[in-house]
Amino acid sequence: MTSTWTEPSNTATALLLLGRGSDPASERGVDCPGDLPTPSDPDLVARATAAKAALGDRVFVLGHHYQRDEVIQFADVTGDSFKLAQQAAARPEAEFIVFCGVHFMAESADILTKPEQQVILPDLAAGCSMADMAVLGQVQTAWEHFEDLGIAGDIVPVTYMNSSADIKGFVGREKGVVCTSSNAKRALDWAFEHGSKVFFLPDQHLGRNTAVLEMGFDLDDCVLYDPHKPQGGLTDEQLRDARMILWRGHCSVHGRFTLDSVNDVRERVPGVNVLVHPECRHEVVQAADYVGSTEYIIKALDAAPAGSAWAVGTELNLVRRMALAHPDKQIMFLDKAVCYCSTMNRIDLPHLVWTLEELVAGRVPNVITVDPETADNARVALDQMLALP
């Protein structure tokens, strides 16, 4: 069987999702300084190739799985956010780490690399709406409320890798741990060995899905803390009774998938396997056949038998790349409409070319630096994750 990739239909927001235009609610709003090459420049690939060759081992380019193909082709390593931060730390000889991802990922790389290495984000507007949903001041206010209730001593904070350095630093100071989508259960097991409650940041869906579907909790064991409501919109009794206090945050891409999306694809494609990321809504994850991290999704599709059909609920760039890599399988996007990560797509080939050529010229643009105190505290939480059994 030979499959042909079918592009999801455009929507009114397609240009934004392709990285054109701006979204003040989810971006840092910082324009790239200097003169960018135009996207239509036919020499972009040659220019990137030449600049990267001129820099040699001085530069190490990291590409997240959700990046555009035009950028991924120049990555020395591809992976999820934590794998890429680890890879950056494993290249101490590289002066420059060019991180083709989003802001929190570059922060994690800066925390884990040597002080003399410089981590560069080709476009400072490449933020993360989920990470930006947990602001340090709001989190500290919540923690102070827990202290006033006398429950803070029972709570272990756990933050998803998709959070700012400030939040990782807070979690490190309060003796918590960072987790990824692949080790969230191990992180929660560790947390419940050290406390009777968990404060999970910033993705409510990963926290809820892990607790309920992997650890046997009831939905009633989980409460949702909304930082925009007084006392999080929760009563003192709800906070005292809860085992999982979930921050009201989510991924704007994975949150688009609905139960209707699952039901629709099952009607259209008999025998289809539905494979989704645990950042999806609880009802979507319940209705799926397989659930796992980005790396899990890639491995599942690689190992799938020829002729099988798969509807995948994760970022479109990755789904398309997997479909083109496996023409003997029917791999499709779970949603009918275009759904890119708009901020990840801020980093395109013109930005990468501009970055590399600036480095060749002796100028270092868009350096991401985490202050030493925050970095030290964040490293405590990251090291605790690395020490998980």
C-alpha positions, 0 to 999 in steps of 0.5 A, a space after each residue: 500500500 502506498 499512502 499520499 500525504 493529505 494536507 489539512 485544510 487552511 483556516 482563517 488563522 493559517 498565516 498566523 500558525 505558519 509563523 506570519 503575523 503576531 499573537 500578543 497572547 503567546 509571544 514575547 513580541 521581540 522582533 529579530 534585529 538586523 536585516 533578515 534575508 527574504 524567505 524567497 531568496 533562492 540562495 538561503 540553503 546555500 548560505 546556511 550551508 556555507 555559514 555552518 561550514 565556516 563555523 565548523 565545530 564552533 557551532 552546534 545546531 539543535 532542532 526540535 521535532 516540531 520545527 520546519 523541515 527547512 530548518 531541521 535539515 541543518 540540525 546536528 541533532 533532533 529531539 524533544 526539549 529535554 533530549 536537546 538540552 542534554 545534547 547541548 550539555 554533551 558538546 562542551 567544545 561548541 562555543 555556540 549552541 543555536 537552539 531551533 526551538 522555543 524560549 524555555 528550551 534555550 533556557 534549559 540548555 543555558 542552565 545545563 551548558 558550561 558558562 563559557 558557552 553561549 545559547 542562541 535563539 534565532 528569533 526571540 519571539 519564539 516563546 511558548 504559550 503554555 510556559 507563559 501561562 505560569 508566571 513566577 509571581 502568580 505561582 508564589 502567590 499560590 504557594 503563599 496561600 498553601 502556606 497560610 492553609 498549613 498544607 505547603 509542607 505536604 505539597 511537592 511541586 512538580 513542573 513540566 519541562 515546558 516551563 520557564 527557568 523561573 518556574 523550574 527555579 521555584 520548584 528547585 527551591 521548594 525541593 520539587 522535581 522537573 518531569 517530561 511527558 515520558 517520565 511524568 509517572 516516575 516523577 509523580 511516584 517520587 513526589 508522592 513518596 515525599 509528600 501527600 499532595 502534588 502541585 503540578 505546573 503548568 500543563 493541567 492535561 499532562 498532570 491529570 492524564 498521568 494521575 488518573 490513567 497511569 496511577 489510578 487516581 480519581 478525577 475527584 482527586 484533582 483540582 484546577 487552580 486558576 491564577 486569575 481567580 481569588 484563591 485559585 477559584 478553589 475553597 480551602 476544603 477543596 485544596 485540603 482534600 486534593 491530591 493533585 493541584 493542577 495549574 490552569 495551563 495547556 498547550 495551544 496545539 494539543 488542546 485543539 484536538 477534541 473527542 469529535 476529532 477522534 470520532 470523526 476519524 474513526 468514521 472516515 477511516 475504518 480500523 484507524 489507530 489513534 495515537 496522541 500526546 498526553 498534553 491532549 485533553 483527558 477525554 481525547 486521551 481516554 478515547 485514543 488507542 495509544 498515548 505517549 511522548 513525542 519520542 514514543 509517537 515517532 517510535 510507534 510509527 516507525 514500528 507500525 506494520 505496512 498498510 496500517 492507518 494512524 491518526 496522530 494528535 500532535 504538532 503538524 510538522 512532525 506528523 507530516 514528516 513521519 507521513 512522508 518518511 513512511 509512504 507504506 503507511 497511512 499517517 494522517 493528522 487527527 484534526 481536519 484543520 492546519 495546526 502548527 505551533 505558531 511560536 515554534 514556526 517563528 524560527 524559519 530558514 531566514 532567521 537561521 541564516 541570519 543567525 549563522 551569518 552573524 556568528 561568522 561575522 563575529 557578532 553573537 545575536 539573541 543570547 539566552 542567559 539565565 541568572 545564576 541564582 535561578 539557574 542553580 535552583 533550576 538545576 536542583 530540580 533538573 538533577 532530581 529528575 535525572 536521579 529518578 529511578 
